[in-house]
């Protein structure tokens, strides 16, 4: 499955990335150098822009990832899944989570850092 990033000013596709699963959420880093995606397989992926090269594929969740987001200064990344779990980790997501929130009883569709 392909995900495309479009430039609203030129109305042209800037980059196309090839994802293994359907992408449910994406966010651009504040400096525009990275794209983060969350998909139906529970993965959070980080892509370089404008080349569209996959930098990291992290299996962050066991359920659909409905929300991914960079913090305003790109220090953190947030992901929220169908099972109600929110994870916040350092940019370029590692095994170390800064916050792991599991108190939600239903899926999380939208989140904000």
SEBA-920587 format. One record per residue: residue number from 1; residue in three letters; x negated, y negated, z of N, C-alpha, C in turn. Coordinates in Angstrom, 2 decimals. Layout:
N
NUM  ALA  X  Y  Z  X  Y  Z  X  Y  Z
...
***
This chain:
113
1  UNK  -0.84  1.17  0.00  0.00  0.00  0.00  -0.89  -1.24  0.00
2  UNK  -0.44  -2.25  -0.68  -1.24  -3.46  -0.82  -0.62  -4.63  -0.05
3  UNK  -1.50  -5.44  0.52  -1.09  -6.67  1.18  -1.78  -7.80  0.45
4  UNK  -1.01  -8.83  0.10  -1.57  -9.94  -0.64  -1.49  -11.21  0.20
5  UNK  -2.54  -12.02  0.09  -2.57  -13.34  0.72  -2.45  -14.36  -0.39
6  UNK  -1.38  -15.17  -0.29  -1.09  -16.16  -1.33  -1.41  -17.56  -0.85
7  UNK  -1.91  -18.38  -1.75  -2.17  -19.78  -1.49  -0.91  -20.57  -1.85
8  UNK  -0.31  -21.22  -0.86  0.95  -21.93  -1.12  0.74  -23.18  -1.98
9  UNK  -0.46  -23.73  -2.00  -0.72  -24.92  -2.81  -0.87  -24.57  -4.29
10  UNK  -1.63  -23.51  -4.57  -1.86  -23.13  -5.96  -0.83  -22.11  -6.46
11  UNK  -0.08  -21.52  -5.55  0.90  -20.47  -5.85  0.24  -19.29  -6.56
12  UNK  -0.99  -18.98  -6.11  -1.73  -17.85  -6.66  -2.16  -16.93  -5.53
13  UNK  -2.34  -15.67  -5.87  -2.82  -14.69  -4.89  -4.31  -14.88  -4.69
14  UNK  -4.73  -15.14  -3.45  -6.14  -15.34  -3.14  -6.87  -14.01  -2.96
15  UNK  -6.20  -13.03  -2.35  -6.85  -11.75  -2.10  -5.79  -10.67  -1.93
16  UNK  -6.15  -9.46  -2.33  -5.30  -8.29  -2.14  -6.11  -7.26  -1.37
17  UNK  -5.53  -6.75  -0.28  -6.21  -5.71  0.50  -5.40  -4.42  0.41
18  UNK  -6.09  -3.30  0.41  -5.47  -1.99  0.28  -5.35  -1.36  1.66
19  UNK  -4.13  -1.24  2.15  -3.87  -0.68  3.47  -3.26  0.71  3.31
20  UNK  -3.58  1.63  4.22  -3.06  3.00  4.14  -1.58  3.08  4.48
21  UNK  -1.08  2.15  5.28  0.30  2.17  5.75  0.95  0.81  5.49
22  UNK  2.26  0.76  5.66  2.99  -0.50  5.46  2.60  -1.51  6.54
23  UNK  2.26  -2.71  6.11  1.89  -3.79  7.03  3.16  -4.47  7.52
24  UNK  3.29  -4.58  8.85  4.46  -5.20  9.47  4.17  -6.61  9.98
25  UNK  2.89  -6.93  10.20  2.52  -8.24  10.72  1.10  -8.58  10.27
26  UNK  0.85  -9.88  10.11  -0.50  -10.33  9.77  -0.70  -11.74  10.30
27  UNK  -1.97  -12.11  10.45  -2.31  -13.45  10.90  -3.68  -13.80  10.35
28  UNK  -3.84  -15.06  9.95  -5.14  -15.58  9.52  -5.86  -16.16  10.71
29  UNK  -7.18  -15.96  10.76  -7.97  -16.61  11.80  -7.92  -18.11  11.56
30  UNK  -8.07  -18.91  12.61  -7.99  -20.37  12.44  -8.96  -20.94  11.40
31  UNK  -10.12  -20.32  11.23  -11.07  -20.83  10.24  -10.85  -20.24  8.84
32  UNK  -9.88  -19.34  8.72  -9.53  -18.77  7.42  -10.48  -17.70  6.91
33  UNK  -11.41  -17.23  7.73  -12.40  -16.26  7.28  -11.98  -14.81  7.50
34  UNK  -10.91  -14.59  8.26  -10.48  -13.23  8.58  -8.95  -13.13  8.49
35  UNK  -8.51  -11.91  8.18  -7.10  -11.56  8.19  -6.95  -10.37  9.11
36  UNK  -5.98  -10.41  10.02  -5.70  -9.28  10.89  -4.33  -8.75  10.49
37  UNK  -4.20  -7.41  10.41  -2.92  -6.79  10.07  -2.56  -5.73  11.10
38  UNK  -1.26  -5.54  11.29  -0.73  -4.48  12.12  0.20  -3.65  11.26
39  UNK  0.15  -2.32  11.39  0.90  -1.49  10.45  1.76  -0.41  11.11
40  UNK  2.40  0.39  10.28  3.33  1.42  10.75  2.62  2.64  11.35
41  UNK  1.31  2.71  11.24  0.57  3.82  11.83  -0.05  3.44  13.17
42  UNK  0.22  2.22  13.67  -0.32  1.77  14.95  -1.70  1.17  14.86
43  UNK  -2.18  0.95  13.66  -3.53  0.40  13.48  -3.52  -1.11  13.43
44  UNK  -4.60  -1.68  13.95  -4.89  -3.11  13.80  -6.16  -3.16  12.95
45  UNK  -6.06  -3.86  11.83  -7.20  -3.94  10.92  -7.65  -5.38  10.76
46  UNK  -8.96  -5.56  10.65  -9.55  -6.88  10.43  -10.21  -6.87  9.06
47  UNK  -9.86  -7.86  8.24  -10.36  -7.98  6.87  -11.14  -9.29  6.72
48  UNK  -12.20  -9.25  5.91  -12.93  -10.49  5.60  -12.23  -11.19  4.44
49  UNK  -12.25  -12.50  4.48  -11.68  -13.29  3.38  -12.78  -14.19  2.82
50  UNK  -12.87  -14.42  1.55  -11.88  -14.09  0.55  -12.09  -12.74  -0.14
51  UNK  -13.09  -11.96  0.25  -13.38  -10.70  -0.45  -12.35  -9.61  -0.20
52  UNK  -11.70  -9.62  0.96  -10.72  -8.58  1.28  -11.36  -7.28  1.72
53  UNK  -12.59  -7.35  2.22  -13.29  -6.15  2.69  -12.82  -5.79  4.10
54  UNK  -12.54  -4.50  4.31  -12.14  -4.03  5.64  -13.35  -4.06  6.56
55  UNK  -13.25  -4.83  7.65  -14.34  -4.94  8.61  -14.15  -3.97  9.76
56  UNK  -12.90  -3.76  10.17  -12.65  -2.87  11.30  -11.24  -2.30  11.21
57  UNK  -11.14  -1.02  11.51  -9.85  -0.33  11.58  -9.76  0.27  12.97
58  UNK  -8.93  -0.35  13.78  -8.84  0.07  15.17  -7.47  0.68  15.46
59  UNK  -7.41  1.94  15.91  -6.12  2.57  16.25  -5.63  2.06  17.61
60  UNK  -5.08  0.87  17.62  -4.73  0.18  18.87  -3.50  0.75  19.55
61  UNK  -2.56  1.28  18.77  -1.29  1.73  19.33  -0.89  3.08  18.74
62  UNK  0.10  3.71  19.37  0.63  4.97  18.85  1.95  4.75  18.11
63  UNK  2.44  3.51  18.11  3.69  3.16  17.46  3.48  2.00  16.50
64  UNK  4.55  1.65  15.77  4.50  0.52  14.84  3.96  -0.73  15.53
65  UNK  3.09  -1.46  14.85  2.58  -2.73  15.37  3.36  -3.85  14.68
66  UNK  4.27  -4.47  15.45  5.15  -5.50  14.90  4.57  -6.91  15.00
67  UNK  3.54  -7.11  15.80  3.01  -8.45  15.97  1.50  -8.40  16.18
68  UNK  0.77  -9.18  15.41  -0.66  -9.39  15.62  -0.91  -10.89  15.55
69  UNK  -1.90  -11.35  16.33  -2.17  -12.78  16.33  -3.57  -13.08  16.84
70  UNK  -4.19  -14.09  16.23  -5.44  -14.64  16.74  -5.12  -15.75  17.73
71  UNK  -5.98  -15.92  18.73  -5.87  -17.08  19.61  -6.32  -18.32  18.83
72  UNK  -5.97  -19.51  19.29  -6.30  -20.73  18.54  -7.78  -20.90  18.20
73  UNK  -8.68  -20.39  19.00  -10.12  -20.52  18.71  -10.74  -19.20  18.25
74  UNK  -9.90  -18.21  17.93  -10.32  -16.89  17.44  -11.11  -16.08  18.47
75  UNK  -11.02  -16.43  19.74  -11.75  -15.67  20.76  -11.05  -14.34  21.06
76  UNK  -9.72  -14.35  20.99  -8.95  -13.15  21.31  -8.04  -12.75  20.16
77  UNK  -7.66  -11.47  20.17  -6.64  -10.97  19.27  -5.58  -10.28  20.11
78  UNK  -4.33  -10.44  19.71  -3.22  -9.84  20.41  -2.50  -8.90  19.46
79  UNK  -2.04  -7.76  20.00  -1.19  -6.86  19.21  -0.07  -6.35  20.11
80  UNK  1.11  -6.22  19.51  2.28  -5.74  20.25  2.96  -4.66  19.42
81  UNK  3.40  -3.60  20.12  3.90  -2.43  19.40  5.34  -2.08  19.76
82  UNK  5.85  -1.14  18.99  7.20  -0.64  19.11  7.51  -0.06  20.50
83  UNK  6.49  0.43  21.17  6.69  1.06  22.49  6.67  0.05  23.64
84  UNK  6.61  -1.25  23.34  6.66  -2.28  24.37  5.31  -2.63  24.96
85  UNK  4.23  -2.13  24.40  2.89  -2.41  24.92  2.26  -3.58  24.16
86  UNK  1.71  -4.53  24.92  0.96  -5.65  24.36  -0.50  -5.48  24.77
87  UNK  -1.40  -5.61  23.79  -2.83  -5.54  24.08  -3.49  -6.83  23.64
88  UNK  -4.36  -7.36  24.50  -5.16  -8.53  24.16  -6.62  -8.11  24.31
89  UNK  -7.39  -8.32  23.26  -8.80  -7.93  23.32  -9.65  -9.05  22.73
90  UNK  -10.94  -8.93  22.93  -11.86  -9.89  22.33  -11.78  -9.78  20.82
91  UNK  -12.08  -10.85  20.11  -12.07  -10.84  18.66  -12.90  -9.66  18.15
92  UNK  -12.50  -9.12  17.02  -13.11  -7.91  16.46  -12.85  -6.74  17.41
93  UNK  -11.65  -6.58  17.82  -11.13  -5.63  18.82  -12.09  -4.47  19.12
94  UNK  -12.40  -4.33  20.37  -13.24  -3.24  20.84  -12.41  -2.35  21.75
95  UNK  -13.01  -1.37  22.35  -12.32  -0.49  23.27  -11.95  -1.20  24.57
96  UNK  -12.53  -2.35  24.81  -12.32  -3.07  26.06  -11.17  -4.06  25.89
97  UNK  -10.11  -3.85  26.63  -8.97  -4.75  26.59  -9.07  -5.75  27.73
98  UNK  -8.81  -6.98  27.42  -8.77  -8.02  28.43  -7.47  -7.89  29.22
99  UNK  -6.37  -7.68  28.50  -5.06  -7.48  29.12  -4.35  -6.32  28.44
100  UNK  -3.69  -5.52  29.23  -2.85  -4.45  28.72  -1.53  -4.56  29.46
101  UNK  -0.50  -5.01  28.76  0.80  -5.24  29.37  1.76  -4.13  28.94
102  UNK  2.31  -3.42  29.90  3.15  -2.27  29.58  4.53  -2.32  30.24
103  UNK  4.97  -3.46  30.67  6.21  -3.55  31.44  7.47  -3.73  30.59
104  UNK  7.31  -3.93  29.29  8.48  -4.12  28.44  9.16  -2.78  28.20
105  UNK  10.48  -2.79  28.22  11.24  -1.55  28.04  11.69  -1.34  26.60
106  UNK  11.45  -2.30  25.74  11.87  -2.18  24.35  10.77  -2.70  23.43
107  UNK  10.98  -2.54  22.14  9.97  -2.97  21.20  9.79  -4.49  21.24
108  UNK  8.60  -4.91  20.85  8.24  -6.34  20.82  8.06  -6.73  19.37
109  UNK  8.89  -7.65  18.90  8.85  -8.05  17.50  8.01  -9.31  17.28
110  UNK  7.99  -10.23  18.26  7.29  -11.49  18.11  6.53  -11.78  19.39
111  UNK  5.31  -12.30  19.26  4.51  -12.66  20.44  3.66  -13.87  20.07
112  UNK  3.17  -14.54  21.08  2.36  -15.76  20.85  1.30  -15.87  21.92
113  UNK  0.08  -16.17  21.51  -1.00  -16.40  22.46  -1.06  -17.85  22.83
***
